[in-house]
Amino acid sequence: MCNYKPVLHYSCERYVGYDGYKELVKELNKKYNMCELYTRPIIFSPEFYKKEEMNSLGAYPSKGLQPATDLFPFDMPKLYSELDNINNLEIFGMSPYGDDDLIKRLNTMKKIIVYVYDKEHSEQTDIWDKVLSCPHEIKDSSEI
């Protein structure tokens, strides 16, 4: 006999430590086919504001995968592995806001030079000084 309950996707790793989470999943399983999603490795792009692109992204070639299966990575990617053997880096055009993992990776380097447009009048100058704990220098972009 087929189980015709509606499917409900849930994040199995993000909220697992919350009080009552497992009990709630068990209770919902009575009414829904619960489908676990592993969402930690998913990276969201600002391009996803266009719904038609989000819906079609990664859909072809699907090679017989279930809908959206090819949108979700199954193994945690090693982000920024290209930086593994780099000790010194010059950066231009990167914001000091947002990507904490990248900032953490940069802070393992021996020396960083950041070029900031209009350094003397940019609020990013102070922010870069705060987020970089490795040896670093902030220069005006005119010095490139």
N, C-alpha and C positions, 0 to 999 in steps of 0.2 A: 504494500500500500504506500502511495506517495504522501509525502508530508507537504501540504499546501499552505503552510503558515507563511506570512510575509517575512522577508529577510530584513534584518536590522544589523547594520555594521556598527561596530564599536571599537574603540581604541583599547587594546588589551594591555598596553604597557604604560600609558601615560597616567592613568588614574588608579592603578591597581592597589596602591597603598592607602587610598581613602577609605574611611570607615563606611562599611556597608556596601562597598563596590561589588564584591564578589556575590553577595546576597542579592543585590539588585540584578546582576547579570543572570543569576539562576532563576529569579522570579520572571524576568522578561523572556527567558527561554521557554516558558510555558506557552507564551502567546506568539513568539517570533522564532524564526530560525536565526540564531545569533551567529554572526560572521565576524571573526577577529580581524582587525587591521593593525598592522605594525607600521605606525606613522612616524616614528622618530627620524628615519633617514629621508623623509620626503622634504624636498626643498621647494619652496614656493617662489614663483617668479612674478615680478610686477606686470608681466605681459598677460597674466591670467585674468586681468580685468575684462578682457574680451571673451565672453562666455563661449562663443562659437569656436575659438581657438582652444580653450581649455577642454572642451568636450571632444575635440578631434585629435588633440595632442597625443602622440604615441599610440594611436589606435591601429595604424597600419605599418608594416604588415603584422598582423596579429598571430599568425601561425597557429590558429586554433585555440588561442588563449580565451579564457572567459572574459566578458566585458570588463574593461579597466584593469585587468590583471597586469597588462604590460605597462601600466602607468606607475606601478608601485615597485620599487627595488626590493628584492628579497634579502640581499646581504647589505649590511651597513657599509656604505662607501667610505674609503679613507679620504676625507676631504683634504685638499691642499698638499697631497703627497708630492706634487711637483716641486715643492719648496724644501723637501727633506735634506738635500745636500747644499742648500744655499745658506750662507752665513751673513752676507751683506746684501742689502736691497735698497734700491731707490724707488720711491713711490710718487706717482703724480696722478691725480684724477680719482683718487679713492677717498671715500668719506670715512671719518673716524667713528661714525654711528653705525649701529646695527649688527654687523657680523662678528659676534664675540669670539667664535672659534677661529676666525682669521686673525683677529687682534691677538688672541692667545698664542697662535702660531708665530706671528711676527715677533712677539716678546721673547721668543727663544733664540733669536738671532743675535749675532755679535754687534751689528751696527745697522741702523736704519736711517736713511735720509728721506724725509718727506718734503715734497715741494707743494706749497700751498699758494693758490692764486691770491694776490694782494695780501700777503702774509700779515702786514702791519694792521690791516683793517678787517681781517677775517676772524670770526669766532672759532673757526676750525683750528687755528693755531693753538689756542689754549686747550682745546679738547684733545688734540693729538698729544700734547704734553702730559695730559692726565692719563690717557689710555696706554701710552707706551712706557713700560717699565725697563725695557732694554736700553742700552746706549743708543741715543738717537740725536738727530739734528733736524731742525725745521728750517727750510729755506724758502725764499720767495720763488715762485715759478719762473720769474724772469732770469733766474740763475741756471736754468737747465742748459 
